Amino acid sequence: MRAASLFERAMGERFWQLDPAVQRFHRLQGRHCLAGEVTTRAPASRLAWLLALCLGAPRHAGRGPIRFELDAAPAVETWTRHFPGRTMRSRLSADPDGVAKVLGSLHLSFALTARDGALEMRLTRLALWRIVCPRRLMPRVQARESGDAGRLNFTVEAALPAIGLVARYEGHLALAGQVPS
């Protein structure tokens, strides 16, 4: 019998309110490589550009292929996104708010919501080297995943007060052709 995935456990019954393609993606276990297309936006300022550099986020506007490597176990998932010219890696695990993501020295907590079949992730806590960011200074980080016809569609945006947009990318991954790696 297959163990429940990280997102199944984090969302409980709300998981079954998600589009079938979103459920399929978040039930994958083991190593998988998915391909798709992504559109990126450039950071809004020089400081935002430097932050994007530190995070591994795209630093230029463009459109091109994306390769997504997933290493999923029931308790921990590693996501590696290969953008045109950039690679961004994060590790996800369970968190009281929903899921926790480690991205370099950043520790982020996300609340998970199912809305109209889509998965919405909203940043609720951020810490840098265990120093918790005060709420009034916290960036706005939102992600949305939806599904259609064997594709996982995604939109991710991160912005900071007074600095502006740090990263925004959107696109899709084909689920039909995913191959274990």
Secondary structure, 3 states (H helix, E strand, C coil): CCCCCHHHHHHHHHHHHCCHHHHHHHHCCEEEEEEEEEEEECCCCHHHHHHHHHHCCCCCCEEEEEEEEEEECCCEEEEEEEECCEEEEEEEEEECCEEEEEECCEEEEEEEEEECCEEEEEEEEEEECCEECCHHHCCEEEEEEEEECCEEEEEEEEEECCCEEEEEEEEEEECCCCEEC
